[in-house]
Amino acid sequence: MTTTMSLAARREMLLSIRQRYLSAKRPEKTKILDGFVAATGYDRKYALVLLCKKSSPIDTVSLKPKARPGAQVYDDQFRHVLIKVRNTANQVCSKRFVPFIPDLVAAMELHGHLRISDDIRKKLMTVSAATVDRILQPERSRQVQGLSQTKAGALLKSKIQVRTFADWNDIVPGFYEVDLVAHCGDDANGTFLNSLVMVDVSTGWLECMPLLRKSAADVINGVSVARSLMPFPLLGLDTDGGSEFINYEVLDYCESNKITFTRSRAYKKNDQAFVEEKNGSVVRRLVGYDRFEGPKAWAALAKFYSVLRKYVNFFQPSVKLLKKTRTGAKVAKQYDKALTPYQRILNSGHIQESIKDDLTAIYLQLDPVKLMSELKVLQNNLMTFAWNINGTAKTEQHADKPAEPNQSHTAPTESEVLDYFRFEKPKDKRSLPRTWRTRKDPFEHAWDDIKFKLQLEPHCTAPEIIEWLSVRYPGQHDMGQVRTLQRRISALRLRDQTYQAKLTQLMQTE
């Protein structure tokens, strides 16, 4: 119900009947409330609140200016620092990033890449994962899909034990999940590089080896080199059913070196969940989906992985699933605290103290910002060997001359800090021109008439046209469509002005 009673009159009426309402019996209260609602036009619940309170918004708060919100806790300065620290952590998700902030900030300060105030430090140490997600919403990126190159190996399957995702409980360090990532681009024909990805199930320790070909001999050579780099002995390999793994050569190699050899089930990606996650979050994210061929590309990829293994294993935290609880159709998952592979090794009771001391000495010498700078240089160098869609190799004229990985590196510039990797972030749809329609055009049937009327009367306004259309097309148009018509007329006049300007320029040129 609407009313013409002014705010002052409503306030005066409220003050005059409130005391009588509070002291009245229930039947009389109903009558007073009905009369007050009818006179003021208030909603019945709102009128009841006003009558029951001794001091109401209508006679106090409404006369005062609206209270301003408190000071912003996480300002732009904090957001800038948070972005810089998160970029050093390879833009991992907030649940992995937040528990690692103290160690990462300490490492960056140790090597002189970060200087922050006590207030910013306190906020960094107490910020929650949900707040980080909210602050860094514009920084999120997309991922694309690659081609699968796994071909089932029909031989020896009966001799190799199957290990499912549920068989990794209480496993000791040294058992690795292994997989190949194909760098074939959009064409799976011919010979191209592959990445041998090995992930320790217990600690998450990662080793990546570039392979020139997809063969058993290359797989064995890659595993042998990875064994020389691992901080603890290799006890077991778990692969998929690809023919590059399921063959006599790999089986003999594992038996001669006393390595437990198991395989996953066909078409069950979850059996190799640990290595599949690293395929996407590490290899695909940093190397991408381009095609790489030849010894030069192999050498560039090997240099890149030699630096990447240090960065991922010492400065990339991850979480592990502890348990799942099913309640009907809902599954609740519980994860542990985010830790790096290096931290999980230090917490493990199955690894010798001498190995832990050696890793600690290496960790204290590593600078995460310098590692990121080296990765950027090596990544740019690697991209010069990527193949275009038309089948030709990219030349170095499209990129700066790559620096040697052992040369001295300075701290990344501000542009490098905000964009470590070459993948472009998607634009916000709200910033793009709208080319779709969510409802039927109300002026579709009369648009020719509208344009003709505007030609005859160029200064005619949208409300005048709506009144004219309501007479010409009864019941189809009202004043609620004025704003839509104003936008359409503005766009039409802008196109006409642009056309006239181009025509005048053409005539002057001639």
PyMOL commands that set and color helices and strands:
alter all, ss='L'
color gray80, all
select helices_A, chain A and resi 7-23+26-40+44-52+61-63+76-88+94-110+118-126+129-135+137-139+157-159+165-167+216-229+248-256+269-286+294-315+341-347+353-365+368-383+396-398+414-418+429-431+447-456+462-472+479-509
alter helices_A, ss='H'
color red, helices_A
select strands_A, chain A and resi 161-162+175-182+194-200+206-211+236-239+260-263+291-292+321-327+330-335+386-387
alter strands_A, ss='S'
color yellow, strands_A
deselect
rebuild
show_as cartoon
